[in-house]
Amino acid sequence: MRAWAVVESRKPLQEIELPTPEPTGKQVLLEVTHAGVCHSDIHIWEGEWDLGSRGKMKLSERGVKLPLAMGHEIVGRVVKWGPEAEGHGLAVGQQRIVFPWVGCGTCARCRSEDDNMCVQGKALGVFQNGGYATHVLAPEPRHLVDPGDIDPALAATYACSGITVFSAINKVMPMEADTPIVLVGAGGLGLQAISVLKAMGHRRIVSVDVSAEKLAAAKQAGASDTLDASQPEVAKRLMDLCGGGVEAIIDLVNGSETARFCFDALTKGGKLVQVGLFGGELVLPLPVMAMRALTVRGSYVGSPKELRELVKLAQGGRLAPIPITREPLRNADSALNRLREGKVVGRIVLTAEAA
């Protein structure tokens, strides 16, 4: 198979030949048709995470090996499968969304379909080759979801940005429809979150970003309010906009600066859900945590169950599409650089020849 792979960290992706996997056991081989370009891919390409005062965490120390075909937002067509996958309704040519956040497959979390919480995670596009290639290997049929009538390019984004925001939103619900929910970041995740909230019937959606262009896109997508975070006193202006302290904030950027103003804007009993991987750290005043009964929690992508729920929600056009820019798979390197430079509104989805 051909792959557009990270061969050396921070160097251009290279087109290379790799052996096409032969499925065994429950595995299913798919020919990739669409692959989303996610901000997490930038960190994988860089080869490290910023942990603030704890320094840099090298991904090679966590088991990431090069060369690697990144890409975890994948749609493809079924080609063949292993003998243990028989009887699961597979047919050659079926188009399927591939759930990428796979675990060991045997622990209690994987058995309960909380694969994304497996401590031995083996995510596609991170620890094994993903969608920046002509073929991808899914560990088992339950990781494949029928997109139904959804545009496959849009459906690919549901495998990461879609279930990531869906899972984060579930962690602050239920809430009254007119109670402000703040979304920090109006990129692909932010626009996806607006779409999901609107589909759920929520009306007060506040989008925060430093880019006027992205805030305009958020407004067009259905945000009720927007706030420019490039100006000073963000927490105060955010509370003024929301009519007081905020009950729910989802930080899709999650860097030191955004985490601080998010925390400072919370009302008593407020919840901050941290999603993004921008880097840094948050120093908390511990008495305030207790006296104001605050919740600060992380949210890591989503589960196969949540992917199926999200796809069901999206059927029939009930989930408004985010802006999609299609690029040939061979343009993976230039697409990644455009995202790294902050020049993407919505999502870039790489389209393979098989599409």
C-alpha positions in Angstrom: 0.0 0.0 0.0 1.0 3.6 -0.4 1.3 5.9 2.6 2.1 9.6 3.2 4.0 9.1 6.4 6.0 10.8 9.1 9.5 9.4 8.5 11.3 11.9 10.7 9.7 14.3 13.2 9.1 17.9 12.0 10.1 16.9 8.4 7.8 16.8 5.4 5.6 13.8 5.0 7.0 11.3 2.5 5.2 9.0 0.1 6.4 5.5 0.8 5.4 1.9 0.1 4.4 -0.3 3.0 3.2 -3.9 2.9 -0.6 -4.1 2.6 -1.9 -5.7 5.8 -3.5 -9.2 5.6 -6.4 -9.4 8.0 -6.4 -12.2 10.6 -8.8 -13.1 13.4 -11.5 -10.4 13.7 -9.5 -7.8 11.6 -11.1 -6.0 8.7 -9.1 -4.5 5.8 -10.5 -1.3 4.2 -9.5 0.8 1.2 -9.3 4.4 2.5 -11.6 6.8 0.7 -11.5 9.8 3.1 -9.2 10.9 5.9 -9.6 14.1 8.0 -6.6 16.2 9.0 -6.8 16.9 12.8 -4.8 19.2 15.0 -3.6 16.2 17.0 -1.7 15.1 13.9 0.4 18.2 14.3 1.5 17.1 17.7 2.2 13.6 16.4 4.3 15.1 13.6 6.2 17.2 16.1 6.9 14.1 18.1 6.2 15.5 21.6 3.6 17.0 23.9 4.1 20.2 26.0 3.5 19.4 29.6 4.3 22.8 31.0 6.7 22.7 34.0 7.0 19.0 33.6 8.8 19.5 30.3 8.2 17.7 27.0 6.9 14.2 26.6 8.5 12.4 23.7 5.9 10.3 21.8 8.6 7.8 21.0 8.7 7.1 24.8 5.0 6.2 24.6 5.5 3.7 21.9 4.9 5.8 18.7 7.2 4.4 16.0 8.2 5.9 12.7 7.6 5.7 9.8 3.9 6.3 10.6 0.9 7.0 8.4 -1.1 9.4 10.6 -4.8 10.1 10.2 -7.5 8.9 12.6 -10.6 10.4 10.9 -11.2 7.6 8.4 -13.9 6.4 6.0 -13.1 3.5 3.7 -14.6 0.5 1.8 -14.4 -3.0 3.1 -12.0 -5.2 1.1 -11.5 -8.4 3.1 -11.6 -9.7 6.7 -10.3 -12.4 8.9 -12.1 -15.7 9.6 -13.3 -14.6 13.1 -15.1 -11.6 11.5 -17.5 -13.9 9.6 -21.1 -13.5 10.5 -20.9 -9.8 11.3 -22.7 -8.6 8.2 -19.6 -7.6 6.3 -19.7 -7.3 2.5 -17.0 -6.3 0.1 -17.5 -2.7 -1.0 -19.4 -1.5 2.1 -18.5 2.1 3.0 -17.8 2.5 6.7 -16.5 5.0 9.3 -13.6 3.5 11.1 -13.5 4.0 14.9 -9.8 4.7 15.5 -9.4 4.9 19.3 -8.9 1.2 19.8 -7.5 -0.4 22.9 -6.2 -3.9 23.7 -9.6 -5.4 22.9 -9.7 -7.7 26.0 -9.8 -5.5 29.1 -13.0 -4.6 31.0 -13.1 -1.2 29.4 -12.8 -2.6 25.9 -15.3 -5.2 26.6 -17.8 -2.5 27.7 -17.0 -0.5 24.6 -15.0 2.2 26.4 -12.1 1.5 24.1 -10.9 5.1 24.2 -10.2 4.6 28.0 -8.1 1.5 27.6 -4.7 2.1 29.3 -3.0 0.1 26.5 -4.5 2.2 23.7 -3.4 1.4 20.2 -5.1 4.2 18.2 -5.0 4.1 14.5 -2.9 6.9 13.1 -1.0 7.1 16.4 0.3 3.7 17.4 -0.4 2.0 14.1 -0.9 3.2 10.6 -4.0 5.2 9.9 -5.8 7.0 7.1 -3.0 8.8 5.3 -2.6 5.6 3.3 -4.4 3.7 0.7 -5.5 0.9 3.2 -6.2 0.7 6.9 -6.7 -2.3 9.2 -9.6 -2.2 11.7 -9.2 -4.6 14.6 -12.8 -5.9 14.5 -16.2 -5.3 12.9 -17.7 -3.5 15.9 -15.3 -0.6 15.1 -17.0 0.0 11.8 -20.1 2.3 11.6 -22.4 2.7 8.6 -22.5 6.4 7.6 -25.9 6.0 6.0 -26.9 9.1 4.1 -24.1 11.3 5.5 -21.5 12.7 3.0 -18.5 10.4 3.6 -16.1 13.4 3.8 -18.2 14.8 6.7 -18.7 11.4 8.2 -14.9 10.9 8.4 -14.7 13.9 10.8 -17.2 12.3 13.2 -14.5 9.7 14.1 -12.6 12.3 16.0 -13.9 15.9 16.1 -17.5 14.7 16.1 -17.3 12.2 18.9 -14.8 14.4 20.8 -17.3 17.2 21.1 -20.2 14.9 21.5 -18.6 13.2 24.5 -17.5 16.5 26.0 -21.0 18.0 25.7 -22.5 14.9 27.3 -20.3 15.6 30.3 -22.0 19.0 31.0 -25.5 17.9 30.2 -28.4 18.2 31.0 -28.7 22.0 30.9 -31.5 24.4 30.2 -31.5 25.4 26.6 -31.0 29.0 27.3 -28.2 28.6 29.8 -24.9 29.6 28.2 -22.5 26.9 27.2 -19.1 28.4 26.3 -17.0 26.8 23.6 -13.3 27.9 23.5 -12.0 27.5 20.0 -13.9 28.0 16.8 -11.9 25.6 14.6 -13.1 22.2 13.3 -14.0 21.1 16.9 -15.7 24.3 17.8 -17.9 24.3 14.7 -18.7 20.7 15.2 -19.7 21.4 18.8 -22.0 24.2 17.7 -23.7 21.8 15.2 -24.2 19.1 17.9 -25.6 21.5 20.5 -28.0 22.9 18.0 -29.1 19.4 17.0 -29.7 18.8 20.7 -32.0 21.9 20.9 -29.6 24.1 22.8 -30.0 27.8 22.1 -27.4 29.8 24.1 -24.0 28.9 22.5 -21.0 31.2 23.2 -18.0 30.8 20.9 -14.6 32.2 22.0 -11.6 32.6 19.7 -8.8 35.0 18.7 -9.6 34.8 15.0 -12.2 37.1 13.5 -12.6 34.8 10.6 -13.3 31.8 12.8 -15.7 33.7 15.0 -17.6 34.7 11.9 -17.8 31.1 10.9 -19.0 30.2 14.4 -21.7 32.8 14.1 -22.8 31.5 10.7 -22.8 28.0 12.2 -25.3 29.1 14.8 -23.4 30.5 17.8 -25.7 32.9 19.7 -22.7 35.0 20.9 -19.0 35.3 20.1 -16.1 36.7 22.1 -12.7 37.9 20.9 -10.1 36.4 23.2 -7.3 38.4 21.8 -8.4 41.4 23.9 -7.6 41.7 27.6 -9.7 40.6 30.6 -11.2 37.7 28.8 -12.8 36.1 32.0 -14.5 39.4 33.0 -15.8 40.0 29.4 -17.0 36.4 29.2 -18.9 36.7 32.5 -20.4 40.0 31.4 -21.5 38.4 28.1 -23.1 35.4 29.9 -24.8 37.5 32.6 -22.5 36.3 35.4 -20.4 33.3 36.2 -20.6 30.4 33.7 -22.0 27.0 34.4 -20.4 25.1 31.6 -17.2 25.7 29.6 -15.7 23.3 27.1 -12.1 24.3 26.3 -11.3 22.9 22.9 -7.9 24.7 22.9 -6.8 23.9 26.4 -3.5 25.8 26.7 -2.2 27.6 29.8 -3.9 30.9 28.9 -7.3 29.5 27.9 -7.5 27.2 30.9 -6.8 30.1 33.2 -9.6 32.4 31.9 -12.0 29.5 31.7 -11.4 28.6 35.3 -11.7 32.2 36.4 -15.1 32.6 34.6 -16.8 29.6 36.3 -19.7 30.2 38.6 -20.4 28.2 41.8 -20.9 24.6 40.8 -19.5 25.3 37.4 -17.9 22.7 35.1 -14.8 23.1 32.9 -14.3 20.2 30.5 -10.8 20.2 29.0 -10.5 18.7 25.5 -7.6 20.4 23.6 -4.0 19.4 23.6 -2.4 22.8 23.0 0.0 22.4 25.9 1.0 24.0 29.2 -0.6 23.7 32.6 -3.2 25.1 35.0 -2.3 26.1 38.6 -5.4 26.1 40.8 -6.2 27.9 44.0 -7.3 24.8 46.0 -9.7 26.5 48.6 -11.6 28.0 45.7 -12.1 24.5 44.2 -13.8 23.4 47.4 -15.7 26.6 48.3 -17.2 27.0 44.9 -17.7 23.2 44.3 -16.0 23.4 40.9 -15.4 20.6 38.5 -12.4 20.5 36.2 -12.2 17.3 34.1 -10.6 16.0 31.0 -12.4 14.4 28.1 -10.6 12.1 25.7 -12.3 11.6 22.3 -15.2 9.2 22.6 -16.4 5.6 22.5 -17.8 3.4 19.8 -21.2 3.8 21.4 -20.9 7.5 21.2 -19.9 7.3 17.5 -23.0 5.3 16.7 -25.2 7.7 18.7 -23.7 10.7 16.9 -24.1 9.1 13.4 -27.7 8.3 14.3 -28.2 12.0 15.3 -26.7 13.1 12.0 -29.0 11.0 9.7 -31.3 12.9 7.5 -29.3 16.1 7.7 -30.3 16.8 11.3 -26.7 17.6 12.2 -25.6 20.7 10.2 -22.3 20.0 8.3 -19.2 21.9 9.1 -17.2 23.5 6.3 -15.1 20.8 4.5 -12.2 21.5 2.2 -11.4 18.4 0.1 -7.8 17.8 -0.9 -6.2 14.8 -2.7 -4.5 12.4 -0.4 -1.2 13.1 -2.1 -1.5 16.7 -0.7 -1.3 15.5 2.9 1.9 17.4 3.8 0.7 20.7 2.5 -2.7 20.2 4.2 -1.0 19.6 7.5 1.1 22.7 7.1 -2.0 24.8 6.4 -3.6 23.6 9.5 -0.4 24.2 11.5 -0.4 27.8 10.2 -4.0 28.4 11.4 -5.3 28.8 7.8 -8.1 26.3 8.0 -11.8 27.1 8.7 -13.6 23.9 9.5 -11.8 20.7 8.4 -9.5 19.5 5.6 -10.5 16.0 4.4 -8.0 14.1 2.2 -9.7 12.2 -0.6 -8.1 9.1 -1.9 -8.2 7.8 -5.4 -10.6 5.0 -4.2 -13.2 7.7 -3.5 
